[in-house]
C-alpha cells in the first residue's frame, strides 16, 4: 500500500510539472475556465477525479466531480465517464434507501448535464445518452414504472428522429416492460396493442444478429394476453361503429385480429367492411 501511495504521488507530481509547463492562455484551454490559473487548476482536478475513482476514494472523487460540474461542465466527456463510475459505486454502497435514491438521482442527472453540453456529439450525443439513461433508469429505478416507460419512449423517439428507425434491442426491452405493466394492471390492453402495432416496423429490416430481439418482441405480445380476440373486439367494436368507413381504422383492426387468429362474426364483418372501403385483391 505504501508503494502504491508513493507511485501515485509521483504520478501526480509529474502531472503537476506538466501542467505548469503549459500555456493556459492558449484559446484551446478556454473550455477549462475563465483564467489561465483556473484552467490549470481544473485540469489538475480532472486528473485527481480519475485517480480518486480508480483508487476507490469516492468521497474525495465526489468533491472533485462537483467542482468540475460547477466550473467547467463542457470541458471533457471524461468528467461524466468518471462521474458515472463514481455514482454507481455510491449506489452499491448506499446505507439506506433514501441515500440510494439520492445517488440514483445524481447518476441520472449526469446524463442530463452531459446531454446539455455534448448532446450534438456525432457518436455519443443525444441518441447515445438517452439510451444509456433509459438503461440506467431501468437498472436502478425499476419500481418507477411510469419513469421507465417515459425514459425508453424518449430514447426510442430520439433514435427514430435521428436514424428513421429504432434499435430493435431497445424496442424489445421497452415492450417487455410494457407487457409486465399490463400483467400488473398498470396499463390497459389498448396500450399494448397500440405499442405492438407502432413498434413492429422497427423489426422489418433487421440483421441476423437482431432476430433474437424480434423473437422476444413477438413472444411478449403473444404471451401478454392483451391481443386476445375478445379484447380486440371490445377495443374496436365501438370505434368502428362510430366510424364504419374509416379505412385506416378497419385495416388496423383487421390486421390485428388476423394475427390473433380470430374467427368471430365481428372479425368477418370487419373484413367485409375493410374490403368495401378498400376493394383490392390483397384485401379480398
C-alpha positions as CSV (number, residue, x, y, z in Angstrom):
1,X,0.0,0.0,0.0
2,X,2.8,2.4,0.9
3,X,4.4,1.7,-2.5
4,X,1.2,2.5,-4.3
5,X,0.8,5.8,-2.5
6,X,4.4,6.7,-3.3
7,X,3.8,5.8,-7.0
8,X,0.6,7.8,-7.0
9,X,2.3,10.8,-5.5
10,X,5.0,10.6,-8.2
11,X,2.4,10.4,-11.0
12,X,0.5,13.5,-9.6
13,X,3.7,15.4,-9.2
14,X,4.6,14.7,-12.8
15,X,1.2,15.8,-13.9
16,X,1.7,19.0,-11.9
17,X,5.0,19.7,-13.6
18,X,3.4,19.1,-17.0
19,X,0.5,21.4,-16.1
20,X,2.8,24.2,-15.0
21,X,4.7,23.9,-18.3
22,X,1.5,24.5,-20.4
23,X,0.5,27.9,-21.6
24,X,-3.1,28.0,-20.4
25,X,-3.8,31.4,-22.0
26,X,-4.0,29.5,-25.3
27,X,-7.6,29.5,-26.5
28,X,-7.7,25.8,-26.8
29,X,-7.9,25.6,-23.0
30,X,-10.8,28.1,-22.8
31,X,-13.3,25.4,-22.0
32,X,-11.5,24.7,-18.7
33,X,-12.1,28.1,-17.2
34,X,-12.0,31.9,-17.4
35,X,-8.4,32.5,-16.5
36,X,-5.2,30.6,-17.1
37,X,-4.9,29.8,-13.4
38,X,-8.5,28.5,-13.2
39,X,-7.9,26.3,-16.3
40,X,-4.7,24.8,-14.8
41,X,-6.5,24.1,-11.6
42,X,-9.5,22.4,-13.3
43,X,-7.3,20.2,-15.5
44,X,-5.5,19.1,-12.3
45,X,-8.8,18.4,-10.6
46,X,-9.9,16.3,-13.6
47,X,-6.8,14.2,-13.2
48,X,-7.5,13.9,-9.4
49,X,-11.1,12.8,-10.2
50,X,-9.9,9.9,-12.3
51,X,-7.2,8.9,-9.7
52,X,-9.6,9.0,-6.8
53,X,-12.2,6.9,-8.6
54,X,-9.6,4.4,-9.7
55,X,-8.3,4.2,-6.1
56,X,-11.9,4.0,-4.7
57,X,-11.6,7.2,-2.7
58,X,-15.2,8.0,-3.6
59,X,-15.9,10.9,-1.2
60,X,-12.8,12.8,-2.5
61,X,-13.8,11.9,-6.1
62,X,-17.3,13.3,-5.5
63,X,-15.9,16.6,-4.3
64,X,-13.8,16.9,-7.5
65,X,-16.7,16.0,-9.6
66,X,-18.9,18.7,-8.2
67,X,-16.1,21.3,-8.7
68,X,-15.8,20.4,-12.4
69,X,-19.5,20.4,-13.0
70,X,-19.7,23.8,-11.4
71,X,-16.7,25.4,-13.2
72,X,-16.2,23.6,-16.5
73,X,-19.0,21.2,-17.4
74,X,-18.2,21.3,-21.1
75,X,-14.5,20.7,-20.7
76,X,-14.4,17.0,-21.4
77,X,-16.7,13.9,-21.6
78,X,-14.4,12.2,-19.2
79,X,-15.9,14.2,-16.4
80,X,-19.1,12.2,-17.0
81,X,-17.5,8.9,-17.7
82,X,-15.7,9.0,-14.3
83,X,-18.8,10.5,-12.7
84,X,-21.0,7.6,-13.8
85,X,-18.4,5.1,-12.3
86,X,-18.4,7.1,-9.1
87,X,-22.2,7.2,-8.6
88,X,-22.6,3.5,-9.4
89,X,-20.2,2.7,-6.7
90,X,-22.0,5.1,-4.4
91,X,-25.3,3.4,-5.2
92,X,-23.9,0.0,-4.4
93,X,-22.6,1.2,-1.1
94,X,-25.6,3.2,0.0
95,X,-26.6,2.6,3.6
96,X,-30.3,3.4,3.3
97,X,-33.0,3.6,0.6
98,X,-33.0,7.4,0.9
99,X,-29.3,7.6,0.3
100,X,-29.5,5.2,-2.6
101,X,-32.3,7.3,-4.2
102,X,-30.1,10.4,-3.8
103,X,-27.2,8.7,-5.7
104,X,-29.5,7.3,-8.4
105,X,-30.9,10.8,-9.0
106,X,-27.4,12.1,-9.2
107,X,-26.4,9.4,-11.7
108,X,-29.4,10.2,-13.9
109,X,-28.8,13.9,-13.7
110,X,-25.2,13.4,-15.0
111,X,-26.8,12.2,-18.3
112,X,-28.9,15.4,-18.5
113,X,-26.0,17.7,-17.8
114,X,-23.8,15.8,-20.3
115,X,-26.5,16.0,-22.9
116,X,-26.7,19.7,-22.4
117,X,-23.0,20.1,-23.2
118,X,-22.3,17.2,-25.5
119,X,-25.7,16.4,-27.0
120,X,-24.6,17.2,-30.5
121,X,-21.6,14.8,-30.5
122,X,-21.8,12.7,-33.7
123,X,-21.4,9.3,-31.9
124,X,-22.1,9.9,-28.2
125,X,-24.7,12.7,-28.4
126,X,-28.4,12.8,-27.6
127,X,-29.3,9.4,-29.1
128,X,-26.5,7.6,-27.3
129,X,-27.1,9.4,-24.0
130,X,-30.8,8.9,-23.9
131,X,-30.4,5.2,-24.5
132,X,-27.8,4.9,-21.7
133,X,-30.0,6.9,-19.4
134,X,-33.0,4.7,-20.1
135,X,-31.0,1.5,-19.3
136,X,-29.7,3.1,-16.1
137,X,-33.2,4.1,-15.1
138,X,-34.4,0.5,-15.6
139,X,-31.5,-0.9,-13.6
140,X,-31.7,1.5,-10.6
141,X,-35.3,2.8,-10.7
142,X,-37.2,-0.2,-11.8
143,X,-40.0,0.4,-9.3
144,X,-40.9,3.7,-11.0
145,X,-42.8,2.1,-13.9
146,X,-44.0,5.3,-15.4
147,X,-40.5,6.7,-15.3
148,X,-39.1,3.5,-17.0
149,X,-41.7,3.8,-19.8
150,X,-41.0,7.5,-20.3
151,X,-37.2,7.0,-20.4
152,X,-37.4,4.4,-23.1
153,X,-40.1,6.2,-25.1
154,X,-37.8,9.3,-25.2
155,X,-34.8,7.2,-26.2
156,X,-36.8,5.5,-29.0
157,X,-38.2,8.8,-30.2
158,X,-34.6,10.2,-30.4
159,X,-33.4,7.2,-32.4
160,X,-36.3,7.5,-34.9
161,X,-35.8,11.2,-35.3
162,X,-32.1,10.7,-35.9
163,X,-32.0,7.5,-37.9
164,X,-35.5,6.9,-39.2
165,X,-35.8,3.8,-37.1
166,X,-35.2,2.4,-33.6
167,X,-32.8,-0.1,-32.2
168,X,-34.6,-3.5,-32.1
169,X,-33.0,-4.3,-28.8
170,X,-34.1,-1.1,-27.1
171,X,-37.6,-1.6,-28.5
172,X,-37.7,-5.2,-27.2
173,X,-36.7,-4.1,-23.7
174,X,-39.3,-1.3,-23.7
175,X,-42.1,-3.6,-25.0
176,X,-41.2,-6.3,-22.4
177,X,-41.5,-3.8,-19.6
178,X,-44.8,-2.6,-21.1
179,X,-46.2,-6.1,-21.1
180,X,-45.0,-6.5,-17.5
181,X,-47.0,-3.4,-16.6
182,X,-50.1,-4.9,-18.3
183,X,-49.7,-8.0,-16.3
184,X,-49.9,-5.9,-13.1
185,X,-52.8,-3.8,-14.4
186,X,-50.7,-0.6,-14.7
187,X,-51.5,-0.2,-18.4
188,X,-54.5,-1.4,-20.4
189,X,-54.8,-3.7,-23.3
190,X,-55.1,-0.9,-25.9
191,X,-51.7,0.4,-24.8
192,X,-50.1,-2.9,-25.5
193,X,-51.9,-3.3,-28.8
194,X,-51.0,0.2,-30.0
195,X,-47.4,-0.2,-28.9
196,X,-47.1,-3.5,-30.7
197,X,-48.6,-2.1,-33.9
198,X,-46.4,1.0,-33.8
199,X,-43.2,-0.9,-32.9
200,X,-43.5,-3.8,-35.4
201,X,-42.0,-1.7,-38.2
202,X,-38.6,-1.5,-36.4
203,X,-38.1,-5.2,-36.9
204,X,-38.7,-5.1,-40.7
205,X,-35.1,-4.9,-41.9
206,X,-33.0,-6.3,-39.1
207,X,-29.7,-8.2,-39.2
208,X,-29.5,-11.9,-38.3
209,X,-27.9,-10.9,-35.0
210,X,-31.0,-8.9,-34.2
211,X,-33.5,-11.8,-34.8
212,X,-33.5,-12.7,-31.1
213,X,-34.9,-9.3,-30.3
214,X,-37.8,-9.7,-32.8
215,X,-38.5,-13.1,-31.2
216,X,-38.6,-11.6,-27.8
217,X,-40.9,-8.9,-29.0
218,X,-43.3,-11.3,-30.7
219,X,-43.3,-13.7,-27.7
220,X,-44.1,-10.9,-25.3
221,X,-47.1,-9.8,-27.3
222,X,-48.3,-13.4,-27.8
223,X,-48.0,-14.2,-24.1
224,X,-49.3,-10.9,-22.8
225,X,-53.0,-11.8,-23.3
226,X,-53.7,-8.3,-24.4
227,X,-54.3,-9.1,-28.0
228,X,-57.0,-11.7,-27.5
229,X,-59.9,-11.7,-29.9
230,X,-62.2,-10.8,-27.0
231,X,-60.0,-7.8,-26.1
232,X,-59.7,-6.7,-29.7
233,X,-63.4,-6.8,-30.2
234,X,-64.0,-4.7,-27.0
235,X,-61.5,-2.2,-28.2
236,X,-62.5,-1.9,-31.8
237,X,-66.3,-2.5,-31.9
238,X,-67.3,0.9,-30.5
239,X,-64.7,2.7,-32.6
240,X,-65.8,1.0,-35.9
241,X,-69.5,1.6,-35.0
242,X,-68.6,5.3,-34.8
243,X,-66.6,5.4,-38.0
244,X,-67.6,2.4,-40.2
245,X,-65.9,3.8,-43.3
246,X,-62.5,4.7,-41.8
247,X,-60.2,2.6,-43.9
248,X,-57.2,3.1,-41.6
249,X,-59.2,2.0,-38.5
250,X,-60.6,-1.0,-40.3
251,X,-57.1,-2.0,-41.5
252,X,-55.7,-1.8,-38.0
253,X,-58.5,-3.9,-36.5
254,X,-58.4,-6.5,-39.3
255,X,-54.7,-7.0,-39.3
256,X,-54.5,-7.4,-35.5
257,X,-57.4,-9.8,-35.4
258,X,-55.9,-11.8,-38.3
259,X,-52.7,-12.1,-36.3
260,X,-54.7,-13.3,-33.3
261,X,-56.4,-16.0,-35.5
262,X,-59.8,-14.7,-34.8
263,X,-62.8,-16.3,-36.4
264,X,-65.8,-14.5,-34.8
265,X,-68.7,-12.9,-36.6
266,X,-67.2,-9.5,-35.7
267,X,-63.9,-10.4,-37.4
268,X,-65.7,-11.4,-40.5
269,X,-67.8,-8.3,-40.6
270,X,-64.7,-6.1,-40.1
271,X,-63.2,-7.9,-43.1
272,X,-66.2,-7.2,-45.2
273,X,-66.2,-3.5,-44.2
274,X,-62.5,-3.3,-44.9
275,X,-63.0,-4.7,-48.4
276,X,-65.8,-2.3,-49.0
277,X,-63.6,0.6,-48.0
278,X,-60.6,-0.7,-49.9
279,X,-61.6,-3.2,-52.6
280,X,-58.2,-4.6,-53.5
281,X,-57.2,-8.2,-54.3
282,X,-54.8,-8.3,-51.4
283,X,-57.7,-7.4,-49.0
284,X,-60.0,-9.9,-50.7
